[in-house]
């Protein structure tokens, strides 16, 4: 499949990305004696078949679950089961963190949806400017922010990968990593629409804050459109979230193991 590199056209879609300041139990037979079992603490990757962790490779990836806290993002009244963008982004971020950790990466998640990161300025929303400032205060090799898209055009679908290799970056490799993300998504999710790749330097005045103001190589990933019935159904599915997260991990790993200097 060919990578789709297109200029940013914000009038077509309404992104829920970083420009915004707002992230069976059946009854037991009652004749049976109840057995009390002390619950175990859930482990990372519970319910998932995880690979054997590799030795740490010295590369740090910062993962930002878009929105959160008082900011639910998009999806209200659109996504099934009352879910919001912040629920989707947190689920994928945690899966991505697990997958990268198993590959030997050190991961930092900007927040857990309950507590702001240490030493971060926090205004109850933890807006994009605050996230960029927090990201710039720590040391990393790559930054990825995960979001859910929306549009008045309900036929708009599929994932979008945005990057901006601006002059403030420690390394201008955002586009190279983003290309590997696209290839991995195409490979792991062949039945989905091809992801689209956006170079925000083509429209710098509308570039996402988390693309152009994070000083490290970065991408903003819109996993799909909550306003599209097909996308909305997929993105709330745990198995699809796992495949999407694995795709991001595969893409990041492909760059750092095959192309990084």
C-alpha positions as CSV (number, residue, x, y, z in Angstrom):
1,X,0.0,0.0,0.0
2,X,1.2,3.5,-0.6
3,X,1.5,6.0,2.1
4,X,-1.0,8.8,1.9
5,X,0.7,12.2,2.4
6,X,-1.7,15.0,2.2
7,X,-1.8,18.6,3.3
8,X,-3.7,19.4,6.4
9,X,-7.3,20.5,5.7
10,X,-8.9,21.4,9.0
11,X,-12.2,22.5,7.3
12,X,-12.9,18.8,6.5
13,X,-12.7,17.4,9.9
14,X,-12.9,18.6,13.5
15,X,-10.0,17.1,15.3
16,X,-10.2,16.3,19.0
17,X,-6.4,16.7,19.2
18,X,-4.0,18.9,20.9
19,X,-5.2,22.3,19.7
20,X,-8.0,22.2,22.2
21,X,-7.9,22.9,25.9
22,X,-10.6,20.5,26.7
23,X,-9.0,14.6,27.4
24,X,-21.4,-11.8,33.5
25,X,-22.0,-12.8,36.5
26,X,-24.7,-15.4,36.7
27,X,-26.3,-16.0,40.1
28,X,-24.8,-18.8,42.1
29,X,-27.0,-21.7,43.1
30,X,-28.0,-20.5,46.6
31,X,-27.9,-24.0,47.9
32,X,-24.2,-24.1,47.4
33,X,-21.8,-22.9,50.1
34,X,-20.1,-19.6,49.2
35,X,-16.3,-19.8,48.7
36,X,-14.5,-16.5,49.5
37,X,-11.4,-16.0,47.4
38,X,-9.1,-13.1,48.1
39,X,-8.7,-11.2,44.8
40,X,-5.2,-11.0,43.4
41,X,-3.7,-7.7,42.3
42,X,-4.2,-7.5,38.5
43,X,-1.0,-7.7,36.6
44,X,0.1,-5.7,33.6
45,X,-1.4,-7.1,30.4
46,X,-3.9,-9.2,32.3
47,X,-6.0,-11.1,29.8
48,X,-3.4,-10.6,27.1
49,X,-0.7,-12.9,25.8
50,X,2.4,-10.9,26.4
51,X,5.8,-11.6,24.9
52,X,8.9,-12.1,27.0
53,X,10.3,-8.7,27.9
54,X,13.6,-7.9,26.2
55,X,16.5,-6.2,27.9
56,X,16.1,-2.4,28.2
57,X,17.3,-0.7,25.0
58,X,17.9,2.7,26.5
59,X,15.2,4.4,24.4
60,X,12.4,6.3,26.2
61,X,9.0,6.9,24.7
62,X,6.5,9.3,26.2
63,X,2.8,8.4,25.6
64,X,0.1,11.0,26.0
65,X,-3.5,9.8,26.4
66,X,-5.4,12.7,24.9
67,X,-7.8,14.6,27.1
68,X,-8.8,13.2,30.5
69,X,-9.7,14.7,33.9
70,X,-12.5,17.2,33.5
71,X,-12.1,17.1,29.7
72,X,-13.7,14.1,28.2
73,X,-12.9,15.0,24.7
74,X,-15.4,14.0,22.0
75,X,-17.8,11.0,21.8
76,X,-20.5,12.2,24.1
77,X,-23.8,10.8,22.7
78,X,-21.9,9.3,19.8
79,X,-19.7,6.5,21.1
80,X,-21.5,3.3,22.4
81,X,-22.0,2.7,26.1
82,X,-21.5,6.3,27.1
83,X,-17.7,6.2,26.4
84,X,-15.7,9.3,25.7
85,X,-12.5,10.0,23.9
86,X,-10.5,10.0,27.1
87,X,-11.6,6.4,27.8
88,X,-10.4,5.3,24.3
89,X,-7.1,7.1,24.5
90,X,-6.3,5.9,28.0
91,X,-7.0,2.3,27.0
92,X,-4.8,2.4,23.9
93,X,-2.0,4.4,25.8
94,X,-1.8,1.7,28.5
95,X,-1.7,-1.1,25.9
96,X,1.0,0.7,23.9
97,X,3.0,1.2,27.1
98,X,2.8,-2.5,27.8
99,X,3.8,-3.5,24.3
100,X,6.8,-1.1,24.2
101,X,7.9,-2.2,27.6
102,X,7.9,-5.8,26.4
103,X,10.1,-4.7,23.5
104,X,12.7,-3.1,25.9
105,X,11.6,0.5,25.8
106,X,11.2,2.8,28.8
107,X,7.8,4.4,28.7
108,X,6.4,7.5,30.4
109,X,2.6,8.1,30.4
110,X,1.8,11.8,30.9
111,X,-1.1,11.1,33.2
112,X,-3.4,8.4,34.5
113,X,-6.6,10.3,34.1
114,X,-6.8,10.9,37.9
115,X,-3.6,12.6,38.8
116,X,-1.5,15.2,36.9
117,X,2.1,14.3,36.4
118,X,4.6,15.4,39.1
119,X,5.7,19.0,38.9
120,X,3.3,19.9,36.0
121,X,1.2,23.0,36.1
122,X,-2.4,21.8,36.2
123,X,-5.6,23.8,35.6
124,X,-8.1,20.8,36.0
125,X,-7.8,20.2,32.3
126,X,-4.1,19.7,31.7
127,X,-4.3,21.4,28.4
128,X,-2.1,21.0,25.4
129,X,0.2,23.8,26.3
130,X,0.8,22.3,29.8
131,X,1.4,18.9,28.2
132,X,4.0,20.3,25.8
133,X,5.7,22.1,28.7
134,X,5.7,18.9,30.8
135,X,7.1,16.9,27.8
136,X,9.9,19.4,27.4
137,X,10.8,19.1,31.0
138,X,11.7,15.4,30.8
139,X,14.2,13.5,28.7
140,X,12.9,11.2,26.0
141,X,13.5,10.0,22.5
142,X,10.0,10.2,21.1
143,X,6.6,11.6,22.1
144,X,3.2,10.3,20.8
145,X,-0.2,11.8,21.7
146,X,-3.3,9.6,21.1
147,X,-6.7,11.1,20.2
148,X,-10.1,10.4,18.7
149,X,-11.3,12.3,15.7
150,X,-14.7,13.7,14.8
151,X,-16.3,15.3,11.7
152,X,-19.6,16.7,10.5
153,X,-19.0,14.4,7.5
154,X,-20.0,11.0,8.9
155,X,-18.3,9.2,6.0
156,X,-14.9,10.4,7.1
157,X,-13.1,7.4,8.6
158,X,-9.7,5.9,9.4
159,X,-6.7,7.0,11.4
160,X,-4.6,10.1,10.8
161,X,-0.9,10.5,11.8
162,X,0.4,14.1,12.2
163,X,4.0,15.3,12.6
164,X,5.9,18.5,12.3
165,X,9.7,18.4,12.1
166,X,10.2,22.0,13.1
167,X,13.6,23.7,13.9
168,X,13.1,23.3,17.6
169,X,13.2,19.5,17.5
170,X,16.2,17.7,19.0
171,X,16.1,15.5,16.0
172,X,14.0,15.8,12.8
173,X,12.8,12.2,12.6
174,X,9.1,12.7,13.3
175,X,8.2,12.1,9.7
176,X,10.4,9.0,9.5
177,X,8.8,7.5,12.6
178,X,5.3,8.5,11.4
179,X,5.9,6.6,8.1
180,X,6.7,3.4,10.1
181,X,3.5,3.9,12.1
182,X,1.5,4.1,8.9
183,X,3.1,0.9,7.5
184,X,2.5,-1.0,10.7
185,X,-1.2,0.0,10.9
186,X,-1.6,-1.1,7.2
187,X,0.0,-4.4,8.0
188,X,-1.8,-5.2,11.3
189,X,-5.2,-3.8,10.4
190,X,-5.5,-4.6,6.6
191,X,-9.3,-4.4,6.6
192,X,-9.2,-0.8,7.9
193,X,-9.0,2.2,5.6
194,X,-5.4,3.2,4.9
195,X,-4.1,5.7,7.5
196,X,-3.3,9.1,6.2
197,X,-0.1,10.9,6.9
198,X,0.0,14.7,7.5
199,X,3.1,16.8,7.4
200,X,2.1,19.9,9.4
201,X,4.9,22.0,8.1
202,X,2.7,22.4,5.0
203,X,0.3,24.4,7.2
204,X,2.3,25.5,10.2
205,X,-0.2,28.1,11.4
206,X,-2.7,25.3,12.1
207,X,-0.2,22.7,13.4
208,X,-1.1,20.9,16.6
209,X,0.6,22.2,19.7
210,X,1.8,18.7,20.6
211,X,3.4,18.4,17.2
212,X,5.1,21.8,17.0
213,X,5.8,22.8,20.6
214,X,7.2,19.5,21.9
215,X,10.9,19.8,21.4
216,X,11.4,16.0,20.9
217,X,10.3,14.1,17.8
218,X,6.6,13.7,18.1
219,X,3.4,12.5,16.4
220,X,-0.2,13.1,17.1
221,X,-2.3,10.0,16.3
222,X,-6.1,10.2,15.6
223,X,-7.1,6.6,15.9
224,X,-10.4,7.1,14.0
225,X,-13.6,9.1,13.8
226,X,-16.2,8.6,16.6
227,X,-18.7,10.2,14.2
228,X,-18.3,7.3,11.7
229,X,-20.3,4.2,12.6
230,X,-17.6,1.7,11.5
231,X,-14.8,3.5,13.3
232,X,-16.9,4.1,16.5
233,X,-17.7,0.4,16.7
234,X,-14.1,-0.7,16.3
235,X,-12.5,1.8,18.6
236,X,-14.5,0.6,21.7
237,X,-13.5,-3.0,21.0
238,X,-10.7,-4.3,23.2
239,X,-9.2,-6.6,20.5
240,X,-9.1,-3.7,18.0
241,X,-7.5,-1.4,20.6
242,X,-4.8,-4.1,21.2
243,X,-4.1,-4.4,17.5
244,X,-3.9,-0.6,17.1
245,X,-1.6,-0.2,20.1
246,X,0.6,-3.1,18.8
247,X,0.7,-1.3,15.4
248,X,2.0,1.9,17.1
249,X,4.6,-0.2,19.0
250,X,5.7,-2.0,15.9
251,X,6.1,1.2,14.0
252,X,8.1,2.9,16.7
253,X,10.3,-0.2,17.1
254,X,10.8,-0.5,13.3
255,X,12.2,3.0,13.2
256,X,14.5,2.7,16.3
257,X,15.8,-0.8,15.4
258,X,16.2,-0.4,11.6
259,X,16.5,3.3,10.7
260,X,17.8,5.2,13.7
261,X,21.3,6.5,13.5
